[in-house]
Amino acid sequence: MIKTRPRIAALILCSALFLGLSPQAAAEKLPQWELGAGVAGLMLPDYRGSDEVHSYLLPVPYIIYRLEWIKADRTGIHSKLLHREQAEVNLSLSATPPVRSKNNRAREGMSDLKPMVEIGPSLDVHLWHGDGRRFKLDVRTPVRAAFTVESHPRDAGVSLSPTLNFDVAGIGGRPWQLGMLAGPIFATRRQHQYFYGVPEIEARPYRPAFDAHGGYAGLQFLVALSRRFEKAWFGAYARYDTLRGAVFEDSPLVRRPFYVSAGFALAWIPLQSSRMIERDD
């Protein structure tokens, strides 16, 4: 089923974050700012382990502003808190969409899942690069604190998701950008309990009470492909997570031992700065 209207701003944020999954080219001169708009199509399970999948077609903004020390782009807002030849510390941002429990069989009768925003530092270590930085191999270790998006935001725990990232700028001599990553996910009890815990008061014969613990939350694998045209940008991604061995694997809310999501985005970029700056992103 395609939903043509966004449920709330968090879905648009998820779409905008997806736009930045693919790598950027190596050092080059880029406009200081770019402004445009586009559309994103997403296929998302309600949460990792859910067997309820929805598709969304959403409008998304395309806004980039580049400075030496801070950058607002398709991945959110970044500030290089520390930069060395072999490592740097960046800000990392992520988001999850809301879930209405009345529309999810596993969660029927439970409290809704509010949209969530995660933010925190990421230590990025550059392991190897070749062919003028066309190929890059990095280790990234984002540690993010999560908060619900509502009138009174709540602490939703902390996650750690170290990944091995391999980026290729220019495939087959063409300006396609390829990004691949893989790595484990860990989170605190508070976050796992928010998604997978079943309080006694919400337990049912088909849904026994469950107390989630902190720790290992599965493995993620992601591949993304993008290309910049003169006045447009296209990107697509696919992600697969396995939840085998996760500390919440036995929760009655885990209906599938895996998570699959995918999406595409197309943006038109009619406006850009005449001033060019050199960036190595």
C-alpha positions as CSV (number, residue, x, y, z in Angstrom):
1,M,0.0,0.0,0.0
2,I,1.4,3.4,-1.0
3,K,0.8,6.3,1.4
4,T,1.1,9.6,-0.4
5,R,1.0,11.8,2.6
6,P,3.7,11.9,5.3
7,R,2.5,10.7,8.7
8,I,4.5,13.2,10.5
9,A,7.8,15.2,10.1
10,A,9.8,12.2,11.3
11,L,9.1,10.3,8.1
12,I,10.4,13.2,6.0
13,L,13.5,13.3,8.2
14,C,14.0,9.5,7.6
15,S,13.7,10.2,3.9
16,A,16.1,13.1,4.0
17,L,18.7,11.1,6.0
18,F,18.5,8.4,3.4
19,L,19.6,10.9,0.7
20,G,23.0,11.0,2.3
21,L,23.8,7.2,2.5
22,S,26.0,7.2,-0.6
23,P,29.5,8.7,-0.5
24,Q,30.5,12.0,-2.0
25,A,33.4,12.3,-4.4
26,A,36.9,13.0,-3.2
27,A,38.4,16.5,-2.8
28,E,36.8,18.9,-5.3
29,K,35.4,22.3,-5.7
30,L,31.8,22.5,-4.7
31,P,29.2,25.3,-4.4
32,Q,29.0,26.7,-0.9
33,W,25.2,26.2,-0.9
34,E,22.7,24.3,-3.0
35,L,18.9,24.4,-2.7
36,G,16.3,22.1,-4.3
37,A,13.5,19.6,-3.7
38,G,12.6,16.1,-4.7
39,V,10.7,13.0,-3.9
40,A,11.7,9.8,-2.0
41,G,10.1,6.4,-2.0
42,L,10.7,4.1,1.0
43,M,9.8,0.6,1.9
44,L,10.0,0.3,5.7
45,P,9.0,-2.4,8.3
46,D,7.3,-0.7,11.3
47,Y,10.4,-1.6,13.3
48,R,13.3,-4.0,13.2
49,G,11.8,-7.5,13.6
50,S,8.3,-6.4,12.5
51,D,6.4,-8.4,9.8
52,E,4.3,-5.3,9.0
53,V,5.8,-3.4,6.0
54,H,4.6,-0.1,4.6
55,S,5.6,2.0,1.6
56,Y,5.8,5.8,1.5
57,L,6.1,8.3,-1.2
58,L,7.3,11.6,0.3
59,P,8.4,15.1,-0.7
60,V,11.9,15.9,0.6
61,P,14.0,19.0,0.7
62,Y,17.5,19.2,-0.7
63,I,19.5,21.7,1.3
64,I,23.3,21.8,1.5
65,Y,25.4,24.5,3.1
66,R,29.2,24.1,3.4
67,L,31.5,25.8,5.8
68,E,35.0,24.8,7.0
69,W,33.8,23.6,10.4
70,I,30.1,22.8,10.0
71,K,28.0,21.3,7.2
72,A,24.3,20.9,6.8
73,D,23.5,18.4,4.1
74,R,21.5,15.3,3.2
75,T,22.8,13.4,6.3
76,G,21.8,16.2,8.7
77,I,24.1,18.6,10.5
78,H,27.8,17.7,11.0
79,S,30.6,19.4,12.8
80,K,34.1,18.1,12.6
81,L,34.9,18.2,16.3
82,L,38.3,16.7,15.7
83,H,40.2,16.2,12.5
84,R,43.5,14.4,11.9
85,E,45.0,12.7,8.9
86,Q,43.9,9.2,10.0
87,A,40.8,10.0,12.1
88,E,38.1,12.6,12.8
89,V,35.1,13.0,15.1
90,N,31.8,14.0,13.6
91,L,28.2,14.4,14.7
92,S,25.9,11.6,13.7
93,L,22.1,11.8,13.2
94,S,19.5,9.1,12.7
95,A,15.7,8.8,12.9
96,T,12.9,6.2,13.1
97,P,9.3,6.6,12.0
98,P,6.3,6.3,14.3
99,V,4.2,3.2,14.6
100,R,0.4,3.2,15.4
101,S,-0.1,0.0,17.4
102,K,-3.7,-0.3,16.2
103,N,-2.3,-0.8,12.7
104,N,0.3,-3.4,13.8
105,R,-1.0,-6.9,14.8
106,A,1.9,-7.7,17.1
107,R,1.4,-4.5,19.0
108,E,-2.4,-4.3,19.0
109,G,-3.6,-2.8,22.4
110,M,-0.1,-1.5,23.3
111,S,1.1,2.1,23.4
112,D,2.1,3.7,20.1
113,L,5.8,4.0,19.2
114,K,6.6,7.7,18.8
115,P,9.0,8.9,16.2
116,M,12.5,8.9,17.4
117,V,15.6,11.0,16.7
118,E,19.1,9.8,17.6
119,I,22.1,12.1,17.8
120,G,25.7,11.8,19.0
121,P,29.4,11.7,18.1
122,S,31.0,9.3,15.7
123,L,34.7,8.4,15.6
124,D,35.7,7.8,12.0
125,V,39.0,6.1,11.4
126,H,40.5,6.1,7.9
127,L,42.0,2.7,7.3
128,W,42.9,2.9,3.6
129,H,42.4,5.0,0.5
130,G,43.7,4.5,-3.1
131,D,43.6,5.9,-6.6
132,G,43.5,9.5,-5.4
133,R,40.9,8.7,-2.7
134,R,38.6,7.2,-5.2
135,F,38.5,4.1,-3.0
136,K,38.1,4.5,0.8
137,L,37.9,2.1,3.6
138,D,36.8,3.5,7.0
139,V,35.7,2.3,10.4
140,R,32.9,4.5,11.9
141,T,31.7,4.2,15.4
142,P,28.6,6.4,16.0
143,V,27.3,6.5,19.6
144,R,23.9,8.1,19.6
145,A,21.4,9.1,22.4
146,A,17.8,8.6,21.4
147,F,14.8,10.8,22.2
148,T,11.1,10.5,21.2
149,V,9.6,13.3,19.1
150,E,6.5,14.5,21.0
151,S,5.3,17.4,23.2
152,H,7.3,16.0,26.1
153,P,10.3,14.1,24.6
154,R,11.5,11.0,26.5
155,D,14.9,9.4,26.8
156,A,14.9,6.3,24.6
157,G,18.3,4.9,25.4
158,V,21.7,4.9,23.7
159,S,22.9,2.9,20.7
160,L,26.4,2.0,19.3
161,S,26.7,0.8,15.7
162,P,30.3,0.4,14.6
163,T,30.6,-0.2,10.8
164,L,33.2,-1.0,8.2
165,N,32.5,1.3,5.3
166,F,33.8,0.9,1.7
167,D,33.2,3.8,-0.7
168,V,33.9,4.0,-4.4
169,A,33.8,7.4,-6.2
170,G,33.2,6.8,-9.9
171,I,32.2,3.3,-11.1
172,G,33.4,2.2,-14.5
173,G,34.7,5.7,-15.2
174,R,31.2,7.2,-14.7
175,P,30.1,9.5,-11.9
176,W,28.2,6.9,-9.9
177,Q,29.0,6.7,-6.2
178,L,28.9,3.4,-4.4
179,G,28.8,2.9,-0.7
180,M,28.7,-0.3,1.3
181,L,28.8,-0.9,5.1
182,A,28.4,-3.7,7.6
183,G,28.6,-4.0,11.3
184,P,26.9,-5.0,14.6
185,I,24.4,-2.9,16.5
186,F,24.3,-2.6,20.3
187,A,21.8,-0.6,22.5
188,T,20.9,-0.1,26.1
189,R,18.1,-1.8,27.9
190,R,16.0,1.4,27.8
191,Q,16.0,1.4,24.0
192,H,15.3,-2.4,23.6
193,Q,12.6,-2.2,26.2
194,Y,11.0,0.7,24.3
195,F,10.7,-1.4,21.1
196,Y,10.5,-5.0,22.3
197,G,9.4,-5.0,25.9
198,V,5.9,-6.2,26.8
199,P,4.6,-4.9,30.2
200,E,2.4,-7.2,32.3
201,I,-0.6,-4.9,31.8
202,E,-0.2,-5.2,28.0
203,A,0.4,-8.9,27.9
204,R,-2.1,-11.2,26.2
205,P,-2.4,-15.0,25.8
206,Y,-0.7,-14.7,22.4
207,R,1.7,-12.0,23.6
208,P,3.4,-12.9,26.9
209,A,5.1,-10.3,29.0
210,F,8.8,-9.7,28.1
211,D,11.5,-7.8,29.8
212,A,14.2,-6.7,27.3
213,H,17.9,-6.4,28.2
214,G,20.7,-4.2,26.8
215,G,23.4,-5.6,24.5
216,Y,23.7,-7.1,21.1
217,A,20.9,-6.1,18.6
218,G,22.0,-7.9,15.4
219,L,24.0,-7.2,12.3
220,Q,23.3,-4.6,9.5
221,F,24.4,-4.7,5.9
222,L,23.7,-1.7,3.5
223,V,24.6,-0.8,0.0
224,A,23.8,2.6,-1.6
225,L,24.3,4.0,-5.1
226,S,24.0,7.6,-6.2
227,R,24.8,9.9,-9.1
228,R,24.9,13.7,-9.4
229,F,23.7,15.2,-12.7
230,E,24.1,18.9,-13.6
231,K,20.8,20.0,-11.9
232,A,19.6,16.8,-10.4
233,W,20.6,14.0,-8.0
234,F,19.5,10.3,-7.8
235,G,20.1,7.8,-5.1
236,A,18.9,4.3,-4.1
237,Y,19.7,2.0,-1.2
238,A,19.0,-1.5,0.2
239,R,19.5,-2.6,3.8
240,Y,19.4,-6.1,5.4
241,D,19.7,-6.8,9.1
242,T,19.8,-10.1,10.8
243,L,18.4,-10.3,14.4
244,R,19.8,-13.8,15.1
245,G,21.4,-13.8,18.5
246,A,19.9,-10.4,19.5
247,V,19.2,-10.1,23.2
248,F,15.5,-9.4,22.4
249,E,15.2,-12.2,19.8
250,D,12.6,-14.0,22.0
251,S,10.3,-11.0,22.3
252,P,6.8,-11.8,21.1
253,L,7.1,-8.5,19.1
254,V,9.8,-10.0,17.0
255,R,7.8,-11.6,14.2
256,R,10.7,-11.9,11.7
257,P,14.4,-12.6,12.5
258,F,15.5,-10.1,9.9
259,Y,14.8,-6.6,8.7
260,V,14.8,-5.4,5.1
261,S,14.3,-1.9,3.9
262,A,14.9,-0.1,0.5
263,G,14.3,3.2,-1.1
264,F,15.1,5.7,-3.9
265,A,15.2,9.5,-4.1
266,L,15.3,12.0,-7.0
267,A,16.0,15.6,-6.3
268,W,16.0,18.7,-8.6
269,I,18.6,21.3,-7.7
270,P,17.8,24.6,-9.5
271,L,19.7,27.0,-7.1
272,Q,23.3,27.0,-6.1
273,S,25.9,29.5,-4.9
274,S,28.3,31.1,-7.4
275,R,31.0,30.8,-4.8
276,M,32.9,27.5,-4.9
277,I,34.9,26.0,-2.0
278,E,37.1,23.0,-1.8
279,R,35.8,20.1,0.3
280,D,37.0,16.6,1.0
281,D,33.8,14.8,2.2
